[in-house]
């Protein structure tokens, strides 16, 4: 895996902290109309830095895990859109009220949960695969 520079690591860490603060404040209803944008900014920073980490080797397992990380990043960004929509209802004009409540409203929590599970799985597996690859060399 390509290592990030120190500045990129700090940007990724800042994005992760903003995501935690934004999601936590929105979940506990502390100024959610402001903190939904804090989460979105954190998701963009975190995702951008994670997309800069590339794997250019031939290990199929690491390539698959890298794709899982990209899927988790997409879920983080979709959670940001859904979180902003939960506060401002901009998607409610596209469908009936019943469909909106059933399919869109407050679904950011599920997207965030799926993204977090995928992120944790792939991160731990990448660590073990890289260690195994280093050991075999």
DSSP file (Angstrom, degrees, kcal/mol; ACC not computed):
  #  RESIDUE AA STRUCTURE BP1 BP2  ACC     N-H-->O    O-->H-N    N-H-->O    O-->H-N    TCO  KAPPA ALPHA  PHI   PSI    X-CA   Y-CA   Z-CA
    1    1 A X              0   0    0      0, 0.0     2,-0.3     0, 0.0    54,-0.2   0.000 360.0 360.0 360.0 138.4    0.0    0.0    0.0
    2    2 A X        -     0   0    0     52,-3.1     2,-0.3     1,-0.1    53,-0.0  -0.557 360.0-130.1 -71.5 130.7    1.2    3.5   -0.8
    3    3 A X        -     0   0    0     -2,-0.3     2,-0.2    50,-0.1    -1,-0.1  -0.589  16.4-127.2 -83.7 143.5    1.9    5.4    2.3
    4    4 A X        -     0   0    0     -2,-0.3    -1,-0.1     1,-0.1    46,-0.0  -0.511  26.4-106.8 -83.4 156.5    0.5    8.9    2.8
    5    5 A X     >  -     0   0    0     -2,-0.2     4,-2.4     1,-0.1     5,-0.2  -0.248  36.2-100.7 -72.8 171.2    2.6   11.9    3.6
    6    6 A X  H  > S+     0   0    0      1,-0.2     4,-2.1     2,-0.2     5,-0.2   0.911 124.3  49.6 -62.2 -42.8    2.5   13.4    7.1
    7    7 A X  H  > S+     0   0    0      1,-0.2     4,-2.3     2,-0.2    -1,-0.2   0.913 110.7  49.8 -62.7 -42.8    0.2   16.2    5.9
    8    8 A X  H  > S+     0   0    0      1,-0.2     4,-2.4     2,-0.2    -1,-0.2   0.875 108.7  52.9 -64.6 -36.9   -2.1   13.8    4.2
    9    9 A X  H  X S+     0   0    0     -4,-2.4     4,-2.4     2,-0.2    -1,-0.2   0.903 109.8  48.5 -63.3 -40.6   -2.3   11.6    7.4
   10   10 A X  H  X S+     0   0    0     -4,-2.1     4,-2.6     2,-0.2    -2,-0.2   0.885 110.9  50.3 -67.1 -37.8   -3.2   14.7    9.4
   11   11 A X  H  X S+     0   0    0     -4,-2.3     4,-2.4     2,-0.2    -2,-0.2   0.910 111.4  48.8 -65.3 -41.2   -5.9   15.6    6.9
   12   12 A X  H  X S+     0   0    0     -4,-2.4     4,-2.2     2,-0.2    -2,-0.2   0.907 112.4  48.3 -64.6 -41.4   -7.3   12.1    7.0
   13   13 A X  H  X S+     0   0    0     -4,-2.4     4,-2.4     2,-0.2    -2,-0.2   0.905 110.7  51.0 -64.3 -42.2   -7.3   12.2   10.8
   14   14 A X  H  X S+     0   0    0     -4,-2.6     4,-2.6     1,-0.2    -2,-0.2   0.911 109.7  50.7 -60.8 -42.8   -9.0   15.6   10.8
   15   15 A X  H  X S+     0   0    0     -4,-2.4     4,-2.1     1,-0.2    -2,-0.2   0.902 110.1  49.3 -61.7 -41.1  -11.7   14.1    8.4
   16   16 A X  H  X S+     0   0    0     -4,-2.2     4,-2.1     2,-0.2    -2,-0.2   0.904 111.8  48.3 -65.4 -40.7  -12.2   11.2   10.8
   17   17 A X  H  X S+     0   0    0     -4,-2.4     4,-2.7     2,-0.2     5,-0.2   0.913 111.3  50.2 -66.2 -42.2  -12.6   13.5   13.8
   18   18 A X  H  X S+     0   0    0     -4,-2.6     4,-2.8     1,-0.2     5,-0.2   0.881 109.6  51.9 -63.4 -37.0  -15.0   15.7   11.9
   19   19 A X  H  X S+     0   0    0     -4,-2.1     4,-2.6    -5,-0.2     5,-0.3   0.928 111.8  45.6 -64.1 -44.0  -17.1   12.7   10.9
   20   20 A X  H  X S+     0   0    0     -4,-2.1     4,-2.5     2,-0.2     5,-0.2   0.933 116.2  44.9 -65.1 -46.2  -17.3   11.4   14.5
   21   21 A X  H  X S+     0   0    0     -4,-2.7     4,-2.5     2,-0.2     5,-0.2   0.931 116.0  46.8 -64.5 -45.3  -18.2   14.9   15.9
   22   22 A X  H  X S+     0   0    0     -4,-2.8     4,-2.0    -5,-0.2    -2,-0.2   0.924 115.6  43.9 -64.0 -45.5  -20.7   15.6   13.2
   23   23 A X  H  X S+     0   0    0     -4,-2.6     4,-2.4    -5,-0.2    -1,-0.2   0.900 114.8  50.1 -67.7 -39.7  -22.4   12.2   13.4
   24   24 A X  H  X S+     0   0    0     -4,-2.5     4,-2.0    -5,-0.3    -2,-0.2   0.925 111.6  46.7 -64.9 -44.4  -22.5   12.3   17.2
   25   25 A X  H  <>S+     0   0    0     -4,-2.5     5,-3.1    -5,-0.2    -1,-0.2   0.876 114.5  47.9 -66.5 -36.5  -24.0   15.7   17.4
   26   26 A X  H ><5S+     0   0    0     -4,-2.0     3,-1.0    -5,-0.2    -1,-0.2   0.889 110.8  51.0 -70.4 -37.9  -26.6   14.9   14.8
   27   27 A X  H 3<5S+     0   0    0     -4,-2.4    -2,-0.2     1,-0.2    -1,-0.2   0.869 114.9  42.6 -66.9 -35.6  -27.5   11.6   16.6
   28   28 A X  T 3<5S-     0   0    0     -4,-2.0    -1,-0.2    -5,-0.2    -2,-0.2   0.252 114.3-118.7 -95.7  13.3  -27.9   13.4   19.9
   29   29 A X  T < 5 +     0   0    0     -3,-1.0     2,-0.9     1,-0.2    -3,-0.2   0.811  59.7 151.4  57.2  37.6  -29.8   16.3   18.2
   30   30 A X  S   <S-     0   0    0     -5,-3.1     5,-0.2     1,-0.2    -1,-0.2  -0.861  83.8 -37.9 -98.6 101.4  -27.2   19.0   19.2
   31   31 A X  S >> S+     0   0    0     -2,-0.9     4,-2.3     1,-0.1     3,-1.4   0.922  77.5 175.6  48.9  56.5  -27.5   21.6   16.4
   32   32 A X  H 3> S+     0   0    0      1,-0.3     4,-1.5     2,-0.2     5,-0.2   0.771  70.1  64.8 -65.8 -24.9  -28.0   19.0   13.7
   33   33 A X  H 34 S+     0   0    0      1,-0.2    -1,-0.3     2,-0.2     4,-0.2   0.732 113.3  34.2 -70.6 -19.5  -28.5   21.5   10.9
   34   34 A X  H X> S+     0   0    0     -3,-1.4     3,-1.1     2,-0.1     4,-0.9   0.835 116.6  51.6 -94.9 -46.8  -25.0   22.7   11.4
   35   35 A X  H 3X S+     0   0    0     -4,-2.3     4,-2.3     1,-0.3    -9,-0.2   0.640  94.3  71.4 -74.7 -13.0  -23.2   19.5   12.3
   36   36 A X  H 3X S+     0   0    0     -4,-1.5     4,-1.9    -5,-0.2    -1,-0.3   0.867 101.9  46.5 -65.9 -32.8  -24.6   17.6    9.3
   37   37 A X  H <> S+     0   0    0     -3,-1.1     4,-2.5     2,-0.2    -2,-0.2   0.796 107.4  56.6 -76.8 -28.5  -22.2   19.8    7.2
   38   38 A X  H  X S+     0   0    0     -4,-0.9     4,-2.2     2,-0.2    -2,-0.2   0.930 109.1  46.6 -64.4 -44.6  -19.4   19.1    9.6
   39   39 A X  H  X S+     0   0    0     -4,-2.3     4,-2.7     2,-0.2    -2,-0.2   0.930 111.8  51.3 -61.5 -44.4  -19.9   15.4    9.0
   40   40 A X  H  X S+     0   0    0     -4,-1.9     4,-2.2     1,-0.2    -2,-0.2   0.909 109.9  48.9 -61.7 -42.5  -20.1   15.9    5.3
   41   41 A X  H  X S+     0   0    0     -4,-2.5     4,-2.3     1,-0.2    -1,-0.2   0.910 112.6  48.7 -63.4 -41.1  -16.8   17.9    5.3
   42   42 A X  H  X S+     0   0    0     -4,-2.2     4,-2.8     1,-0.2     5,-0.2   0.894 109.7  51.6 -64.6 -39.9  -15.1   15.2    7.3
   43   43 A X  H  X S+     0   0    0     -4,-2.7     4,-2.5     2,-0.2     5,-0.2   0.893 110.4  48.7 -64.8 -39.3  -16.4   12.5    5.0
   44   44 A X  H  X S+     0   0    0     -4,-2.2     4,-2.4    -5,-0.2    -2,-0.2   0.929 114.2  45.5 -66.7 -44.3  -15.0   14.3    1.9
   45   45 A X  H  X S+     0   0    0     -4,-2.3     4,-2.2     2,-0.2     5,-0.2   0.943 116.0  45.6 -63.1 -48.0  -11.6   14.8    3.6
   46   46 A X  H  X S+     0   0    0     -4,-2.8     4,-2.2     1,-0.2    -2,-0.2   0.923 115.4  46.3 -62.3 -46.2  -11.4   11.2    4.8
   47   47 A X  H  X S+     0   0    0     -4,-2.5     4,-2.2    -5,-0.2    -1,-0.2   0.904 110.9  52.2 -65.1 -42.2  -12.5    9.7    1.5
   48   48 A X  H  X S+     0   0    0     -4,-2.4     4,-0.8    -5,-0.2    -1,-0.2   0.919 112.7  44.5 -62.2 -43.1  -10.2   11.9   -0.6
   49   49 A X  H  X S+     0   0    0     -4,-2.2     4,-0.7     1,-0.2     3,-0.4   0.874 112.4  51.7 -70.4 -35.5   -7.2   10.9    1.5
   50   50 A X  H >< S+     0   0    0     -4,-2.2     3,-0.6     1,-0.2    -1,-0.2   0.843 105.3  55.7 -70.4 -31.1   -8.1    7.3    1.5
   51   51 A X  H 3< S+     0   0    0     -4,-2.2    -1,-0.2     1,-0.2    -2,-0.2   0.735  99.1  62.3 -71.4 -20.8   -8.5    7.3   -2.3
   52   52 A X  H 3< S+     0   0    0     -4,-0.8     2,-0.7    -3,-0.4    -1,-0.2   0.742  84.1  87.9 -74.3 -22.6   -4.9    8.6   -2.5
   53   53 A X    <<  -     0   0    0     -4,-0.7     2,-0.3    -3,-0.6   -50,-0.1  -0.686  66.9-177.6 -77.4 115.0   -3.7    5.4   -0.9
   54   54 A X        -     0   0    0     -2,-0.7   -52,-3.1   -51,-0.1     2,-0.5  -0.793  26.2-145.1-114.8 155.8   -3.2    3.0   -3.8
   55   55 A X        +     0   0    0     -2,-0.3    -2,-0.0   -54,-0.2    11,-0.0  -0.983  19.3 172.3-118.8 120.9   -2.2   -0.6   -4.0
   56   56 A X        +     0   0    0     -2,-0.5    -1,-0.1     2,-0.0     7,-0.0   0.199  45.1 102.2-113.0  14.4   -0.1   -1.3   -7.1
   57   57 A X  S    S-     0   0    0      2,-0.1    -2,-0.1     1,-0.1     0, 0.0  -0.069  77.2-114.2 -86.3-168.5    0.9   -4.9   -6.3
   58   58 A X        +     0   0    0      4,-0.0     2,-0.4     5,-0.0    -1,-0.1   0.370  68.0 124.7-110.9   2.1   -0.4   -8.2   -7.7
   59   59 A X     >  -     0   0    0      1,-0.2     4,-1.8     2,-0.1     5,-0.1  -0.521  47.5-157.1 -69.9 118.5   -2.0   -9.7   -4.6
   60   60 A X  H  > S+     0   0    0     -2,-0.4     4,-2.3     1,-0.2     5,-0.2   0.861  90.1  55.3 -66.4 -36.6   -5.6  -10.4   -5.4
   61   61 A X  H  > S+     0   0    0      1,-0.2     4,-2.5     2,-0.2    -1,-0.2   0.918 108.2  47.5 -64.3 -43.5   -6.7  -10.3   -1.8
   62   62 A X  H  > S+     0   0    0      2,-0.2     4,-2.0     1,-0.2    -1,-0.2   0.863 110.6  52.4 -67.2 -34.8   -5.3   -6.8   -1.2
   63   63 A X  H  X S+     0   0    0     -4,-1.8     4,-1.9     2,-0.2    -2,-0.2   0.918 110.6  48.1 -64.8 -41.6   -6.9   -5.6   -4.4
   64   64 A X  H  X S+     0   0    0     -4,-2.3     4,-1.8     1,-0.2    -2,-0.2   0.920 111.7  49.1 -64.5 -43.8  -10.3   -7.0   -3.2
   65   65 A X  H  X S+     0   0    0     -4,-2.5     4,-1.9     1,-0.2    -1,-0.2   0.857 107.9  55.0 -64.6 -34.5   -9.9   -5.4    0.2
   66   66 A X  H  X S+     0   0    0     -4,-2.0     4,-1.8     2,-0.2    -1,-0.2   0.895 106.8  50.6 -64.5 -39.9   -9.0   -2.1   -1.5
   67   67 A X  H  X S+     0   0    0     -4,-1.9     4,-2.2     1,-0.2    -2,-0.2   0.865 107.1  54.2 -65.2 -35.4  -12.3   -2.3   -3.5
   68   68 A X  H  X S+     0   0    0     -4,-1.8     4,-2.3     2,-0.2    -2,-0.2   0.895 106.7  51.8 -64.9 -39.2  -14.1   -2.9   -0.2
   69   69 A X  H  X S+     0   0    0     -4,-1.9     4,-2.1     2,-0.2    -2,-0.2   0.890 108.2  51.1 -63.1 -38.6  -12.5    0.3    1.2
   70   70 A X  H  X S+     0   0    0     -4,-1.8     4,-2.1     2,-0.2    -2,-0.2   0.903 109.0  51.0 -65.5 -39.9  -13.7    2.2   -1.8
   71   71 A X  H  X S+     0   0    0     -4,-2.2     4,-2.1     1,-0.2    -2,-0.2   0.906 109.0  51.3 -62.3 -41.1  -17.3    0.9   -1.3
   72   72 A X  H  X S+     0   0    0     -4,-2.3     4,-2.3     1,-0.2    -2,-0.2   0.890 108.0  52.7 -62.3 -38.9  -17.1    2.0    2.4
   73   73 A X  H  X S+     0   0    0     -4,-2.1     4,-2.2     2,-0.2    -1,-0.2   0.898 107.4  51.2 -63.4 -40.3  -16.0    5.5    1.2
   74   74 A X  H  X S+     0   0    0     -4,-2.1     4,-2.6     1,-0.2    -1,-0.2   0.909 109.8  50.4 -62.8 -41.0  -19.0    5.6   -1.1
   75   75 A X  H  X S+     0   0    0     -4,-2.1     4,-2.3     2,-0.2    -2,-0.2   0.881 107.7  53.5 -64.9 -37.4  -21.2    4.7    1.8
   76   76 A X  H  X S+     0   0    0     -4,-2.3     4,-1.6     2,-0.2    -1,-0.2   0.921 112.0  44.9 -61.4 -42.5  -19.7    7.4    3.9
   77   77 A X  H  X S+     0   0    0     -4,-2.2     4,-2.1     2,-0.2    -2,-0.2   0.889 112.4  50.5 -70.3 -38.6  -20.5   10.0    1.2
   78   78 A X  H  X S+     0   0    0     -4,-2.6     4,-2.6     1,-0.2    -1,-0.2   0.867 108.0  54.2 -65.6 -35.0  -24.0    8.6    0.8
   79   79 A X  H  X S+     0   0    0     -4,-2.3     4,-2.5     2,-0.2    -1,-0.2   0.875 106.4  52.6 -64.2 -36.3  -24.5    8.9    4.5
   80   80 A X  H  X S+     0   0    0     -4,-1.6     4,-2.3     2,-0.2    -2,-0.2   0.928 110.9  45.8 -64.7 -44.7  -23.4   12.5    4.3
   81   81 A X  H  X S+     0   0    0     -4,-2.1     4,-2.3     1,-0.2    -2,-0.2   0.922 114.9  47.9 -63.2 -43.3  -26.0   13.2    1.6
   82   82 A X  H  X S+     0   0    0     -4,-2.6     4,-2.1     2,-0.2    24,-0.3   0.867 110.3  52.2 -66.7 -36.2  -28.7   11.3    3.5
   83   83 A X  H  X S+     0   0    0     -4,-2.5     4,-1.1     2,-0.2    -1,-0.2   0.914 111.0  46.4 -66.4 -43.1  -27.8   13.2    6.8
   84   84 A X  H  X S+     0   0    0     -4,-2.3     4,-2.2     1,-0.2     3,-0.4   0.899 112.3  51.7 -65.1 -39.3  -28.1   16.6    5.1
   85   85 A X  H  X S+     0   0    0     -4,-2.3     4,-3.0     1,-0.2    -2,-0.2   0.861 102.6  59.2 -65.3 -34.9  -31.4   15.4    3.5
   86   86 A X  H  < S+     0   0    0     -4,-2.1    -1,-0.2     1,-0.2    -2,-0.2   0.828 113.9  38.6 -62.1 -30.5  -32.7   14.4    6.9
   87   87 A X  H  < S+     0   0    0     -4,-1.1    -2,-0.2    -3,-0.4    -1,-0.2   0.815 131.2  24.6 -88.0 -33.0  -32.2   17.9    8.1
   88   88 A X  H  < S-     0   0    0     -4,-2.2    -3,-0.2    -5,-0.1    -2,-0.2   0.516  86.1-140.2-116.9  -7.6  -33.3   19.8    5.0
   89   89 A X    ><  +     0   0    0     -4,-3.0     3,-0.6    -5,-0.2     4,-0.3   0.805  45.0 150.3  56.8  38.0  -35.7   17.4    3.1
   90   90 A X  T 3  S+     0   0    0      1,-0.2     3,-0.4     2,-0.1    -1,-0.1   0.749  70.9  51.0 -75.3 -21.0  -34.4   18.2   -0.4
   91   91 A X  T >  S+     0   0    0      1,-0.2     3,-1.5     2,-0.1     4,-0.4   0.574  88.2  83.4 -87.4  -9.3  -35.2   14.7   -1.7
   92   92 A X  G X  S+     0   0    0     -3,-0.6     3,-0.7     1,-0.3    -1,-0.2   0.729  81.6  62.7 -68.1 -20.2  -38.8   14.8   -0.4
   93   93 A X  G 3  S+     0   0    0     -3,-0.4    -1,-0.3    -4,-0.3    -2,-0.1   0.655  95.3  61.9 -77.3 -13.7  -40.0   16.7   -3.4
   94   94 A X  G <  S+     0   0    0     -3,-1.5     2,-0.3    -4,-0.1    -1,-0.2   0.605 112.6  20.2 -87.6 -12.0  -39.0   13.8   -5.7
   95   95 A X  S <  S-     0   0    0     -3,-0.7    -1,-0.0    -4,-0.4     0, 0.0  -0.917  91.8 -75.7-149.2 171.6  -41.4   11.2   -4.1
   96   96 A X     >  -     0   0    0     -2,-0.3     4,-2.5     1,-0.1     5,-0.2  -0.258  46.0-110.6 -69.6 162.4  -44.5   10.8   -2.1
   97   97 A X  H  > S+     0   0    0      1,-0.2     4,-2.4     2,-0.2     5,-0.2   0.880 117.1  50.9 -62.3 -39.7  -44.3   11.4    1.7
   98   98 A X  H  > S+     0   0    0      2,-0.2     4,-2.2     1,-0.2    -1,-0.2   0.925 112.8  45.3 -65.8 -44.8  -44.9    7.8    2.5
   99   99 A X  H  > S+     0   0    0      2,-0.2     4,-2.7     1,-0.2     5,-0.4   0.892 112.1  52.7 -65.7 -38.8  -42.1    6.6    0.2
  100  100 A X  H  X>S+     0   0    0     -4,-2.5     5,-2.4     1,-0.2     4,-2.3   0.939 112.1  44.2 -62.3 -47.3  -39.8    9.3    1.4
  101  101 A X  H  <5S+     0   0    0     -4,-2.4    -1,-0.2     3,-0.2    -2,-0.2   0.896 117.8  46.1 -63.9 -39.8  -40.3    8.3    5.1
  102  102 A X  H  <5S+     0   0    0     -4,-2.2    -2,-0.2    -5,-0.2    -1,-0.2   0.876 127.7  20.8 -72.2 -38.3  -40.0    4.6    4.2
  103  103 A X  H  <5S+     0   0    0     -4,-2.7    -3,-0.2    -5,-0.2    -2,-0.2   0.696 132.9  18.0-109.7 -21.7  -36.9    4.7    2.0
  104  104 A X  T ><5S+     0   0    0     -4,-2.3     3,-1.9    -5,-0.4     4,-0.2   0.787  85.6  99.3-120.8 -48.5  -34.9    7.9    2.6
  105  105 A X  T 3 <S-     0   0    0     -5,-2.4   -22,-0.1     1,-0.3   -23,-0.0  -0.227 105.0 -10.1 -59.5 126.1  -35.6    9.7    5.9
  106  106 A X  T >  S+     0   0    0    -24,-0.3     3,-0.7     1,-0.1     4,-0.3   0.652  91.9 126.5  62.3  21.1  -33.1    8.9    8.7
  107  107 A X  T <>  +     0   0    0     -3,-1.9     4,-1.8     1,-0.2     3,-0.3   0.449  45.5  91.8 -84.7   0.8  -31.4    6.1    6.7
  108  108 A X  H 3> S+     0   0    0      1,-0.2     4,-2.5   -26,-0.2    -1,-0.2   0.807  78.1  62.2 -62.6 -28.6  -28.0    7.8    7.2
  109  109 A X  H <> S+     0   0    0     -3,-0.7     4,-2.3     2,-0.2    -1,-0.2   0.914 104.3  45.8 -65.3 -42.5  -27.5    5.7   10.3
  110  110 A X  H  > S+     0   0    0     -3,-0.3     4,-2.6    -4,-0.3     5,-0.2   0.897 112.9  50.0 -68.2 -40.1  -27.7    2.4    8.3
  111  111 A X  H  X S+     0   0    0     -4,-1.8     4,-2.3     1,-0.2    -2,-0.2   0.916 112.2  47.9 -63.2 -41.8  -25.3    3.7    5.7
  112  112 A X  H  X S+     0   0    0     -4,-2.5     4,-2.4     2,-0.2    -2,-0.2   0.891 111.4  50.5 -66.0 -39.8  -22.9    4.9    8.3
  113  113 A X  H  X S+     0   0    0     -4,-2.3     4,-2.3     2,-0.2    -2,-0.2   0.933 111.7  47.0 -64.2 -46.2  -23.1    1.5   10.1
  114  114 A X  H  X S+     0   0    0     -4,-2.6     4,-2.4     1,-0.2     5,-0.2   0.911 113.4  49.2 -61.4 -42.5  -22.4   -0.4    6.9
  115  115 A X  H  X S+     0   0    0     -4,-2.3     4,-2.6    -5,-0.2    -2,-0.2   0.911 111.1  49.2 -64.0 -42.4  -19.5    1.8    6.0
  116  116 A X  H  X S+     0   0    0     -4,-2.4     4,-2.5     2,-0.2    -2,-0.2   0.902 111.8  48.2 -66.0 -40.6  -18.0    1.5    9.4
  117  117 A X  H  X S+     0   0    0     -4,-2.3     4,-2.5     2,-0.2     5,-0.2   0.934 114.2  46.1 -65.3 -45.6  -18.2   -2.3    9.5
  118  118 A X  H  X S+     0   0    0     -4,-2.4     4,-2.6    -5,-0.2     5,-0.3   0.904 112.9  51.1 -62.5 -40.6  -16.7   -2.5    6.0
  119  119 A X  H  X S+     0   0    0     -4,-2.6     4,-2.4    -5,-0.2     5,-0.2   0.925 111.9  45.7 -63.6 -45.7  -14.0   -0.1    6.9
  120  120 A X  H  X S+     0   0    0     -4,-2.5     4,-2.2     2,-0.2     5,-0.3   0.926 114.4  48.2 -65.4 -43.8  -13.0   -1.9   10.0
  121  121 A X  H  X S+     0   0    0     -4,-2.5     4,-2.3    -5,-0.2     5,-0.2   0.961 115.6  42.9 -60.0 -52.4  -13.0   -5.3    8.3
  122  122 A X  H  X S+     0   0    0     -4,-2.6     4,-2.6     1,-0.2     5,-0.2   0.886 112.7  52.9 -65.5 -39.1  -10.9   -4.2    5.4
  123  123 A X  H  X S+     0   0    0     -4,-2.4     4,-1.9    -5,-0.3    -1,-0.2   0.927 112.5  43.7 -63.3 -45.2   -8.5   -2.2    7.5
  124  124 A X  H  X S+     0   0    0     -4,-2.2     4,-1.8    -5,-0.2    -1,-0.2   0.892 115.3  48.5 -68.5 -38.8   -7.7   -5.1    9.8
  125  125 A X  H  X S+     0   0    0     -4,-2.3     4,-2.6    -5,-0.3    -2,-0.2   0.886 109.0  53.1 -69.2 -37.6   -7.5   -7.6    6.9
  126  126 A X  H  X S+     0   0    0     -4,-2.6     4,-2.8    -5,-0.2     5,-0.3   0.918 107.6  52.7 -62.7 -42.2   -5.2   -5.3    4.9
  127  127 A X  H  X S+     0   0    0     -4,-1.9     4,-1.9     1,-0.2    -1,-0.2   0.920 112.5  43.3 -59.0 -44.6   -2.9   -5.1    8.0
  128  128 A X  H  X S+     0   0    0     -4,-1.8     4,-2.2     2,-0.2    -1,-0.2   0.881 114.3  50.3 -71.0 -36.3   -2.6   -8.8    8.3
  129  129 A X  H  X S+     0   0    0     -4,-2.6     4,-2.5     2,-0.2    -2,-0.2   0.899 110.5  49.2 -68.1 -39.9   -2.2   -9.4    4.5
  130  130 A X  H  X S+     0   0    0     -4,-2.8     4,-2.4     2,-0.2    -1,-0.2   0.905 112.0  49.2 -65.7 -40.2    0.6   -6.8    4.3
  131  131 A X  H  X S+     0   0    0     -4,-1.9     4,-2.2    -5,-0.3    -2,-0.2   0.905 111.9  48.6 -64.4 -40.5    2.3   -8.4    7.3
  132  132 A X  H  X S+     0   0    0     -4,-2.2     4,-1.7     2,-0.2    -2,-0.2   0.895 111.8  49.4 -65.0 -39.8    2.0  -11.8    5.6
  133  133 A X  H  X S+     0   0    0     -4,-2.5     4,-0.8     1,-0.2    -2,-0.2   0.887 111.5  48.7 -66.3 -39.4    3.3  -10.4    2.3
  134  134 A X  H  < S+     0   0    0     -4,-2.4     3,-0.5     1,-0.2    -2,-0.2   0.878 109.7  52.8 -66.5 -38.0    6.3   -8.8    4.1
  135  135 A X  H  < S+     0   0    0     -4,-2.2    -1,-0.2     1,-0.2    -2,-0.2   0.855 105.8  53.5 -67.4 -34.5    7.0  -12.1    6.0
  136  136 A X  H  <        0   0    0     -4,-1.7    -1,-0.2     1,-0.2    -2,-0.2   0.692 360.0 360.0 -75.8 -16.9    7.1  -14.1    2.7
  137  137 A X     <        0   0    0     -4,-0.8    -1,-0.2    -3,-0.5    -2,-0.2   0.475 360.0 360.0 -80.8 360.0    9.7  -11.7    1.1
